[in-house]
Amino acid sequence: MSKHDEILEYIYSLPEGAKISVRQISAHLEVSDGTSYRAIKDAEKEGLVKTIERVGTIRVAPKEQYIEGNLSFEQVNRVIEGKVLAGTRGLDREISKFIIGAMRTDALESYLEEGALLIVGNREDAQWRALESHSGILITGGFGADAEILKRAEGLSLPVISTAADTFSVASLIQRELYSVLMMTNVITASDLVIRQDEYVYDIADGRDKKYFPADSMTVLTEAGKFRGIIRSSELRKLDGKDSHTLVSDIVASTSSTLQSLRQLMSWHQLNILPVIDEERALIGIVHRRDVFRQREPRKLGGGLTAENLIDREIRIDDNRIHIKVMPFMTDEYGSIAQSEFMRLIERLTEVVLGNHNIYSYHIDTLNVMNIKLVQLYQELVIEGSILDLGDQFLRLEIEARSDDGIYSKATLLIQYYKEK
């Protein structure tokens, strides 16, 4: 075993929440600092460790993915409501590539590969070529397959699926399913952000037998590993001789809590930390405000650009205003600006206006939009935002979209924000 692998094995063996460092690993395993550094970086890529500002590098549990990689043959068969003709033993395998067989058979060779799925009609030559490349076959139009082809596919455990739908419909269904899977795997939940840090946790059962120095204004209460609630750290001394239930505020998240719900809870209760529990109410760990409100990289479209990237290329920001010309990708089928794109502009302007007031930890609680006139393709807009009321936890933001001939839309937003200390 190489030194690099030995370090990774050591990191695997550490309990969740354990702190690690280059110097510590180098001394413990008698390896160079460079070897330790490279191994820790690889462990971070694998999700075994996480580096937190002012805390250090700690051992974390890697997230179990909902669906890894692409769709499987079984998932495709379910989506298209097909019939498996052969190769049932290979249904659980992932598909590496989807190929539409709308080309000459000899041209398919440059596209076919092991683990791919060829979508084709009743073309036996193309079906044979797919089997030779160890690719599965999806036959459209309700056709079957030759007995020899099915026999060969069964021997190779390569699925052959038949569907009554046409090739275009099948491709559309698969594309929709792939998009749904992408959206599901891209949704950030508490399980992505949770960390185990004992300096935020006080155990009621044995906490009085040891000194506890709170790391935050709030402390997570547990009893024998079970979550009891959270309490202000200044009130910990009141737990002696009293019923803790009267002092604990039961504010908690589950592993499936979405990023937006975490932001709402932490803004509403002005929290730096939020406990995360499982179904048995055992404490898994905490999520920290710096991770919850950190700017996320937007989802990318098929061409590699995000929708935000496309909009940012077309806008000009001037103080609390956005200047934009409505482009084709922003419109609906009627040539007017799509509501989803107008919402992106509102969110972008909100970010600008609040950033000018040094407010970065926030979420939109309520949004009301009134469309006065239709915004047309290639129309130039000036969208301006102003804060009407600024409270301790809430603010009201008004946004107007104007063009040369007057006001086109108005929006009012009620926003919860975290008060920076």
C-alpha positions in Angstrom: 0.0 0.0 0.0 1.4 3.4 -1.0 1.8 6.2 1.6 -1.0 8.1 -0.1 -3.4 5.2 0.2 -2.3 4.7 3.8 -3.3 8.2 4.7 -6.7 7.8 3.0 -7.3 4.6 5.0 -6.4 6.5 8.2 -8.8 9.3 7.4 -11.5 6.7 6.6 -11.0 5.3 10.2 -11.4 8.6 11.9 -14.8 9.4 13.6 -17.0 12.0 12.2 -16.1 15.5 13.5 -12.4 14.6 14.2 -10.0 17.4 13.3 -7.1 16.7 11.1 -4.1 18.6 9.9 -1.1 18.1 7.6 1.3 18.3 10.6 -0.7 15.8 12.6 -0.9 13.2 9.9 2.7 13.6 9.0 3.8 13.0 12.6 1.3 10.1 13.2 2.1 8.2 9.9 5.7 9.4 9.5 5.2 10.8 6.0 6.2 14.1 4.4 4.0 17.2 4.7 3.6 17.2 0.9 2.3 13.7 0.9 -0.1 14.5 3.7 -1.3 17.7 2.0 -2.1 15.9 -1.3 -3.9 13.1 0.4 -6.1 15.6 2.4 -7.0 17.4 -0.8 -8.0 14.1 -2.4 -10.0 13.2 0.6 -11.8 16.6 0.3 -12.7 15.9 -3.3 -14.2 12.5 -2.2 -16.2 14.3 0.5 -14.4 12.7 3.4 -13.2 15.9 5.0 -14.3 19.5 4.9 -12.3 22.7 5.6 -14.2 25.3 7.6 -12.9 28.9 8.1 -11.5 29.5 11.6 -12.3 25.9 12.6 -9.9 23.8 10.4 -10.3 20.5 8.5 -12.7 18.0 10.0 -13.9 14.5 9.1 -17.4 14.4 7.6 -19.6 11.7 6.3 -19.9 11.8 2.5 -23.4 12.3 1.2 -25.2 9.4 -0.3 -26.3 10.4 -3.7 -30.0 10.0 -4.7 -29.1 8.7 -8.2 -25.5 8.4 -9.3 -24.5 8.9 -12.9 -27.0 8.6 -15.7 -30.3 6.7 -16.0 -30.3 2.9 -15.8 -32.0 0.7 -18.4 -34.6 -0.1 -15.8 -35.4 3.6 -15.3 -35.7 4.2 -19.0 -38.1 1.2 -19.4 -40.2 2.6 -16.6 -40.4 6.1 -18.1 -41.3 4.9 -21.6 -43.6 2.1 -20.3 -41.8 -0.4 -22.5 -41.5 -4.1 -22.6 -38.2 -5.9 -21.9 -37.6 -8.6 -24.6 -34.2 -9.8 -23.5 -31.3 -9.0 -21.1 -33.2 -8.6 -17.9 -30.0 -9.3 -15.9 -28.5 -6.0 -17.2 -31.5 -3.7 -16.4 -29.8 -2.3 -13.3 -26.7 -1.1 -15.3 -26.3 2.6 -16.0 -26.5 3.9 -19.5 -23.3 5.8 -20.6 -24.8 7.4 -23.7 -28.1 7.7 -25.6 -27.8 7.3 -29.4 -30.6 8.1 -31.9 -30.2 5.6 -34.8 -31.2 8.1 -37.5 -28.1 7.5 -39.6 -26.5 4.9 -41.8 -25.4 1.8 -40.0 -21.7 2.3 -40.8 -21.9 5.8 -39.3 -23.2 4.4 -36.0 -19.8 2.8 -35.3 -18.2 6.1 -34.2 -21.0 6.7 -31.6 -21.7 3.2 -30.2 -19.8 2.2 -27.1 -20.1 -0.3 -24.2 -23.0 0.6 -22.0 -24.7 2.9 -24.5 -28.4 2.6 -25.5 -29.3 2.7 -29.2 -32.8 4.1 -29.9 -33.8 2.7 -33.3 -36.7 1.2 -35.3 -36.9 -2.3 -36.9 -33.4 -2.1 -38.4 -31.7 -5.4 -37.8 -28.3 -4.4 -39.1 -28.2 -1.5 -36.6 -29.4 -3.7 -33.8 -26.6 -6.3 -34.6 -24.0 -3.5 -34.7 -25.2 -2.3 -31.2 -24.8 -5.8 -29.7 -21.3 -6.0 -31.2 -20.4 -2.8 -29.4 -22.0 -4.1 -26.2 -24.8 -1.5 -26.3 -28.4 -2.0 -25.3 -31.3 -1.5 -27.7 -34.5 0.4 -27.5 -36.8 -0.5 -30.4 -39.5 2.1 -31.2 -42.7 1.9 -33.1 -43.9 -1.3 -31.4 -41.7 -3.6 -33.3 -40.1 -6.7 -31.9 -36.7 -8.2 -32.7 -35.3 -11.3 -34.5 -35.0 -14.4 -32.3 -31.2 -14.6 -33.0 -30.8 -11.0 -31.8 -32.7 -11.7 -28.6 -30.7 -14.8 -28.0 -27.4 -13.0 -28.4 -28.6 -10.1 -26.2 -29.7 -12.5 -23.5 -26.2 -14.1 -23.5 -24.5 -10.7 -23.2 -27.0 -9.5 -20.5 -27.7 -6.5 -22.8 -31.3 -5.2 -22.4 -33.5 -5.1 -25.5 -36.6 -3.0 -24.9 -39.6 -2.4 -27.1 -42.0 0.5 -27.0 -45.0 1.6 -29.0 -43.9 5.2 -29.0 -42.1 6.8 -31.8 -38.4 7.8 -31.7 -39.1 11.6 -31.1 -41.5 10.9 -28.2 -39.1 8.4 -26.6 -36.2 10.9 -26.9 -38.4 13.6 -25.3 -39.4 11.4 -22.4 -35.8 10.4 -21.7 -34.7 14.0 -21.9 -37.4 15.1 -19.4 -36.4 12.3 -17.0 -32.7 13.3 -17.3 -33.6 16.9 -16.5 -35.7 15.8 -13.5 -32.9 13.7 -12.1 -30.5 16.6 -12.6 -32.8 18.9 -10.7 -33.2 16.4 -7.9 -29.5 15.9 -7.5 -28.8 19.6 -7.7 -31.2 20.5 -4.8 -29.2 21.4 -1.8 -30.5 20.0 1.5 -29.3 19.9 5.1 -27.5 16.6 4.4 -25.1 18.5 2.1 -24.2 21.0 4.7 -24.3 19.2 8.1 -21.2 18.9 10.1 -20.5 17.4 13.6 -19.0 19.9 16.0 -19.2 19.1 19.7 -18.4 22.6 20.8 -22.0 23.6 20.0 -23.5 20.6 21.9 -24.3 20.3 25.6 -25.5 16.9 26.9 -27.9 17.2 29.8 -27.1 13.8 31.2 -23.3 14.2 31.6 -22.7 17.8 30.8 -22.6 18.9 34.5 -19.7 16.6 35.1 -17.4 18.5 32.7 -16.7 22.1 31.9 -18.5 23.5 28.8 -17.5 26.6 27.0 -20.2 27.7 24.5 -19.0 28.4 21.0 -22.1 30.4 20.1 -24.9 32.4 21.7 -27.1 29.3 21.2 -26.4 25.7 22.4 -27.8 22.5 21.1 -29.2 20.3 23.9 -29.0 16.5 23.8 -29.6 13.7 26.3 -27.9 10.4 25.6 -27.4 11.4 22.0 -31.1 12.4 21.5 -31.9 15.9 20.5 -33.9 17.9 23.1 -33.8 21.4 21.6 -31.7 24.5 21.6 -31.3 27.1 24.3 -29.5 30.4 24.8 -26.1 29.7 26.1 -26.5 32.3 28.8 -29.4 30.2 30.2 -27.5 26.9 30.6 -27.0 27.5 34.3 -30.8 27.6 34.7 -31.0 23.9 33.7 -29.9 22.8 37.2 -32.9 21.6 39.2 -35.5 22.7 36.7 -37.5 21.1 34.0 -35.5 21.7 30.8 -38.6 21.5 28.7 -39.7 24.9 29.9 -36.4 26.5 28.7 -35.8 24.8 25.4 -37.0 26.1 22.1 -37.5 23.1 19.7 -36.1 24.6 16.5 -34.7 21.8 14.3 -34.1 20.7 10.7 -34.1 17.2 9.1 -31.6 15.9 6.6 -34.1 16.6 3.8 -34.7 20.2 4.7 -34.0 22.4 1.7 -31.6 25.3 1.6 -34.5 27.8 1.4 -36.2 26.4 4.5 -32.9 26.5 6.4 -32.5 30.1 5.4 -36.0 30.9 6.6 -35.5 29.3 10.0 -32.2 30.9 10.6 -33.4 34.3 9.5 -36.6 34.1 11.5 -34.8 33.0 14.7 -31.6 34.9 14.1 -29.5 31.8 14.4 -25.8 31.1 13.6 -26.3 27.3 13.9 -29.2 25.0 13.4 -29.4 21.4 14.6 -30.1 18.5 12.2 -31.7 15.3 13.4 -32.8 11.9 12.0 -36.2 10.2 12.2 -35.4 8.9 15.7 -34.5 12.5 16.8 -30.9 11.6 17.3 -28.6 14.5 16.6 -26.7 14.2 13.4 -24.9 17.5 13.5 -25.4 21.2 12.8 -25.6 23.5 9.8 -23.8 26.8 10.1 -25.0 30.1 8.7 -21.9 30.7 6.7 -22.7 27.6 4.7 -26.4 28.1 4.4 -26.1 31.7 3.1 -23.0 31.2 1.0 -23.5 32.1 -2.7 -24.1 29.0 -4.8 -23.0 28.3 -8.3 -26.2 28.4 -10.5 -27.2 25.3 -12.5 -25.7 25.1 -15.9 -27.7 24.7 -19.1 -26.9 22.3 -21.9 -24.4 24.7 -23.5 -22.4 25.1 -20.3 -23.8 28.5 -19.4 -26.2 29.2 -16.6 -29.4 31.1 -17.0 -27.9 33.7 -14.7 -24.8 34.0 -16.9 -27.0 34.6 -20.0 -29.0 37.3 -18.2 -25.8 38.9 -16.8 -24.4 39.3 -20.3 -27.4 41.4 -21.2 -27.8 43.7 -18.2 -26.0 46.8 -17.0 -26.1 47.6 -13.3 -26.2 51.2 -12.2 -26.5 51.7 -8.4 -29.9 50.3 -7.5 -31.0 49.9 -11.2 -30.7 47.2 -13.8 -30.8 48.2 -17.5 -31.7 45.4 -19.9 -33.0 44.7 -23.4 -35.4 41.8 -23.6 -33.8 39.1 -25.6 -35.4 36.0 -27.3 -34.3 33.5 -24.7 -36.2 35.6 -22.1 -39.6 35.5 -23.8 -42.5 33.0 -23.9 -44.2 31.7 -27.0 -46.1 35.0 -27.4 -43.0 37.2 -27.6 -43.5 38.7 -24.1 -41.0 38.4 -21.3 -41.6 35.1 -19.4 -42.5 35.4 -15.8 -39.7 33.1 -14.8 -37.2 35.4 -16.4 -38.7 38.5 -14.9 -38.4 36.7 -11.5 -34.7 36.2 -12.2 -34.3 39.9 -12.8 -36.2 40.7 -9.5 -33.9 38.3 -7.6 -30.8 39.8 -9.3 -31.8 43.3 -8.5 -32.7 42.3 -4.9 -29.1 40.9 -4.5 -27.7 44.3 -5.8 -29.9 46.5 -3.6 -29.3 44.5 -0.4 -25.6 44.2 -1.2 -25.5 48.0 -1.3 -26.8 47.9 2.3 -24.3 45.2 3.3 -27.1 42.6 3.7 -26.0 39.2 2.3 -27.8 36.7 4.5 -31.5 36.8 3.5 -34.4 35.1 1.9 -37.5 36.3 0.2 -40.5 35.7 2.4 -43.3 37.2 0.4 -43.5 38.5 -3.1 -46.3 40.4 -4.9 -46.0 41.2 -8.6 -48.4 43.4 -10.5 -48.1 43.5 -14.3 -49.5 46.7 -15.7 -48.4 46.3 -19.4 -46.8 43.5 -21.4 -43.1 43.7 -21.9 -42.3 42.8 -25.5 -39.3 41.3 -27.3 -36.3 43.7 -27.7 -37.9 46.3 -25.4 -35.5 48.2 -23.2 -36.3 48.2 -19.5 -35.0 50.0 -16.4 -35.7 48.0 -13.3 -35.2 50.0 -10.1 -35.4 48.9 -6.4 -35.6 50.8 -3.2 -36.0 49.8 0.5 -39.2 51.2 1.9 -38.8 50.0 5.5 -35.8 48.5 7.3 -36.5 46.6 10.6 -34.4 44.4 12.9 -35.2 41.2 11.0 -37.4 42.3 8.0 -37.3 44.8 5.3 -39.7 45.9 2.5 -38.4 46.3 -1.0 -40.3 47.9 -3.8 -39.3 47.3 -7.4 -40.5 49.1 -10.6 -39.9 48.1 -14.2 -40.1 51.1 -16.5 -39.7 51.9 -20.1 -40.0 55.1 -22.1 -43.8 55.1 -22.0 -44.3 54.5 -18.4 -44.4 51.8 -15.7 -44.8 48.2 -16.9 -44.6 46.1 -13.7 -44.4 46.6 -9.9 -43.2 44.2 -7.2 -43.2 44.4 -3.4 -41.1 42.0 -1.4 -41.0 41.2 2.3 -37.5 39.9 3.1 -36.2 38.3 6.2 -32.5 38.9 6.8 -29.9 37.9 9.3 -28.5 40.8 11.3 -24.8 40.8 11.0 -23.1 41.0 14.4 
